[in-house]
Amino acid sequence: MQDIVATDRIAEQPVPVADIPVPRFPLTLEQLDVNPSFLADLALKAASLNADSTTASIAETLHLGLMISDVLLQRLYEEKLLDRKGMIGLHNHRCALTERGWSRVSQLMEQCSYVGAAPVSLESYTEMIGNQVRSRLPVTKTMLDSVMRDLVLPDNVKRRLGVVASSGRSLFLSGPPGNGKTAMARALVNAIPGAIWIPYAIEVDGQVIRVFDKHDHHPVPHAETDYDHRWVKISPPLVTVGGELTIQSLDLTYTDSPHYYEAPFQLKANGGVLVVDDLGRQRVSARELLNRWIVPLEYRTDYLTLSTGKKIQVPFEQIVIFATNLKDTDLVDGAFMRRMGYRLFVNPPDTATYREIFVKYAAASGLTVPPAVMQHVLDRYKTEGRQPQACEPRDLIQRAVEICKFDQRSFELTIESLNEAWEGYFGGAGFSPTPPPKSPA
């Protein structure tokens, strides 16, 4: 197979997308598809957060319309949990909790302390995610070339990555470390066309599962105004997990302090890419981890467990990339590999490819590489018997720039600065312990 290498920079180019479904603005409680009593309780908790609560402020907290919020508050007035303190405008009143209301809030917080955007039903979430994934445009070679323009990859490798992005199947990336497996995984998410709508939270049996995560989900601007604000439009997410991954973290996380669930990694990755980095180095065996995902990978559905023991079915609509520098035969058996979508072995770069990566990364950093400097670097690899890795041009150039910055001189690549960068990166004679003097015979 040809050498497969990658630089560290990934181009982010807009790509054409098909019209994706937009969550319809709800006009009635029934259209919210969530138990009205649950929503009224959520509105009461929202009212308790502000001494000067209004219908408008509660609507903003719950991401609901003013009229629906007014209907919810009317239920609370009738149950004598809230008092009206005056009218501000149409469907907008000042309100305050009664003594009975505060008692009710205390009970609710013990059961579930979630206060925020009103959740959507699991059924609505499942349908919305499925519709969006199915309505995506296929990934084309032109689109792929655009988002991967800064990767140094053979055409056959780009083609395989494109097929993975288009099909949504899983990918098993293997090969020695430092040769672009992670960069290629990140590039795949940029090859997925368009954005997706996800909810802030999901409701199941009166329980809340928080889905939106500021770390993994990045909202994108859009022109929609008449839409359900319980949903947020994001770019396809890239969720990366490594050695911290455990079997327990693949299920719903529930703690006694927030009293609601946090969605697991794979649920947050729906519509995007989930990277399991350094497979085989987690605190759970690779065999146990991969067996957990045999059914989701094949049937595109996963099963999570509530604290009550009830299992719920959720969509599994993401590209899963397993990246490892271990042999697949040391990790999994043939039964699992047959369920894997595609495989790709990442080779270290040859001399010509290494040179291309080095020059391209230098140019991206605003630097030029004199031929003599480039040849000196290549000669050091040969002299010291080192196998070049695709990540090393970036690492050496960054260190050379840091050295120039420390010396307060203009940034340039010289033999001297790269020699110092080399010693600091690989270690060398200057860092070896001095051997003790030989005792006289």
C-alpha positions, -999 to 999 in steps of 0.1 A, spaced: 0 0 0 12 36 -6 24 57 22 -5 73 42 5 105 60 -11 137 71 -2 172 81 -18 186 112 -39 213 96 -74 205 84 -92 228 60 -127 238 69 -146 246 37 -183 251 33 -200 224 12 -234 223 -5 -260 205 15 -295 192 9 -324 208 28 -325 192 62 -356 191 83 -362 221 106 -379 215 139 -413 231 137 -422 259 161 -447 245 186 -480 264 190 -497 241 216 -487 220 245 -496 188 225 -471 197 198 -443 196 224 -448 159 228 -438 160 264 -460 155 295 -476 189 304 -473 182 341 -435 176 336 -432 210 317 -453 228 344 -429 215 371 -399 227 350 -415 261 346 -420 263 384 -383 255 390 -374 282 364 -395 307 383 -377 299 415 -344 311 401 -354 347 399 -370 369 425 -386 390 397 -397 362 373 -419 370 344 -436 349 318 -410 361 293 -380 353 314 -394 318 321 -401 313 284 -365 323 276 -351 298 302 -373 270 288 -367 280 252 -405 280 247 -429 305 231 -446 331 253 -481 317 248 -472 281 257 -453 294 287 -483 314 298 -505 283 296 -480 264 318 -480 292 343 -518 293 343 -517 257 356 -494 267 384 -516 297 393 -546 273 395 -527 250 418 -518 279 440 -480 274 434 -476 308 419 -491 343 424 -495 369 397 -478 402 406 -490 423 377 -492 424 339 -463 436 317 -479 429 284 -500 404 265 -494 369 279 -466 383 300 -470 386 338 -448 391 368 -450 361 392 -438 349 425 -438 315 442 -462 309 471 -452 290 502 -468 260 487 -448 266 455 -415 267 474 -423 235 491 -431 219 457 -398 232 442 -378 216 471 -395 182 464 -388 186 426 -352 194 431 -347 163 451 -361 143 421 -345 162 393 -325 194 396 -324 201 358 -335 237 349 -330 248 313 -343 243 278 -374 221 278 -365 186 267 -379 169 236 -393 134 237 -371 104 228 -394 96 199 -390 131 184 -352 129 188 -349 95 172 -371 106 142 -352 139 138 -317 124 138 -327 97 114 -344 121 90 -313 144 90 -288 117 83 -309 102 55 -314 135 38 -277 144 36 -261 147 2 -235 121 -7 -198 130 -3 -182 137 -36 -145 137 -46 -146 175 -51 -159 180 -16 -134 156 -2 -105 173 -20 -116 206 -6 -118 196 31 -86 175 28 -65 199 8 -39 202 36 -35 164 41 -7 146 22 -26 115 12 -26 92 -19 -58 93 -40 -67 58 -31 -67 66 6 -87 98 1 -112 77 -19 -116 52 10 -121 80 35 -147 95 12 -166 62 10 -165 60 48 -179 96 51 -206 89 26 -217 55 39 -215 63 76 -198 30 83 -171 24 109 -133 26 101 -105 6 117 -73 27 115 -41 10 125 -4 17 121 26 31 140 20 63 161 26 97 147 16 91 111 -17 109 108 -44 85 121 -59 112 143 -56 139 116 -75 117 92 -102 110 117 -106 147 122 -107 153 85 -136 129 81 -159 151 102 -152 180 79 -162 159 49 -197 153 63 -219 178 45 -241 203 63 -251 209 99 -276 191 121 -302 200 147 -299 184 181 -320 190 213 -306 205 245 -321 176 264 -343 145 261 -371 135 284 -379 98 292 -404 88 318 -400 121 336 -362 118 336 -340 143 318 -310 133 296 -288 163 288 -275 160 252 -260 194 243 -224 198 254 -204 230 248 -172 210 245 -184 187 217 -212 207 200 -205 240 182 -236 260 172 -236 274 136 -254 306 124 -286 301 105 -314 321 90 -343 302 106 -366 322 130 -397 302 131 -384 270 147 -385 250 179 -359 267 201 -355 235 222 -332 224 193 -299 239 184 -282 238 150 -246 226 152 -218 215 129 -213 177 128 -197 168 161 -163 153 166 -161 134 199 -128 119 208 -122 94 237 -90 78 247 -76 60 278 -103 74 300 -130 53 283 -147 26 304 -177 4 299 -196 25 324 -190 57 304 -209 41 274 -241 43 294 -261 71 309 -243 89 337 -265 97 367 -252 112 400 -269 122 432 -260 158 429 -275 171 396 -303 145 397 -304 141 359 -285 121 333 -256 130 311 -256 115 276 -227 91 269 -201 98 242 -218 79 214 -251 97 219 -233 131 218 -215 120 186 -248 113 167 -247 130 133 -209 132 134 -177 112 141 -167 93 173 -130 86 175 -118 59 199 -82 68 201 -54 45 212 -77 15 211 -63 -12 234 -50 13 260 -83 20 278 -91 9 313 -113 -18 298 -102 -46 274 -105 -38 237 -124 -71 233 -150 -61 259 -153 -26 245 -158 -38 209 -182 -65 219 -204 -38 235 -207 -21 201 -213 -51 178 -250 -46 177 -250 -8 174 -225 -9 145 -246 -34 126 -282 -21 134 -276 16 140 -293 15 173 -280 14 209 -295 6 242 -290 26 274 -302 19 309 -320 42 333 -314 41 370 -347 22 374 -333 -6 353 -354 2 322 -336 0 289 -343 26 262 -335 24 225 -316 54 210 -302 60 175 -266 52 168 -260 75 138 -223 83 137 -191 72 120 -170 53 146 -133 54 140 -111 30 160 -75 42 159 -47 20 173 -10 13 169 -15 -23 179 -22 -52 156 -59 -60 150 -52 -96 157 -41 -87 192 -73 -68 199 -103 -84 184 -114 -116 167 -126 -121 131 -163 -120 141 -159 -84 151 -137 -74 122 -164 -87 98 -188 -61 112 -162 -33 108 -171 -11 78 -136 -5 64 -99 -9 74 -69 13 67 -33 8 76 -13 40 81 23 37 69 52 60 79 61 84 51 89 78 25 115 105 19 96 123 -8 64 124 12 82 135 44 98 164 24 63 174 11 48 174 46 78 194 59 76 221 32 38 223 33 37 228 71 65 254 69 46 273 43 15 272 64 36 288 92 49 315 69 84 300 66 105 288 37 128 257 38 162 262 21 173 231 2 204 227 23 183 228 55 159 202 42 187 179 31 204 183 65 172 171 83 169 141 60 206 132 65 201 132 103 174 106 100 197 85 79 227 90 101 208 82 133 188 53 118 155 69 126 123 61 108 106 95 98 71 99 112 44 122 96 40 143 128 77 152 131 79 180 106 52 199 126 70 191 159 104 201 147 93 233 130 73 244 160 103 240 183 126 258 158 101 287 159 101 287 197 139 288 198 139 318 175 113 335 197 134 329 228 164 344 210 143 374 200 152 370 164 132 367 132 116 334 126 135 313 101 145 277 96 183 272 98 205 242 104 214 256 138 178 262 150 167 228 137 197 210 153 187 225 186 150 216 180 161 181 171 181 177 203 152 190 224 127 167 206 146 135 202 172 140 229 209 137 220 245 136 232 240 168 251 213 152 272 230 119 279 245 112 313 283 117 314 299 82 317 320 78 348 358 80 343 376 47 340 396 36 370 433 33 364 445 -2 356 
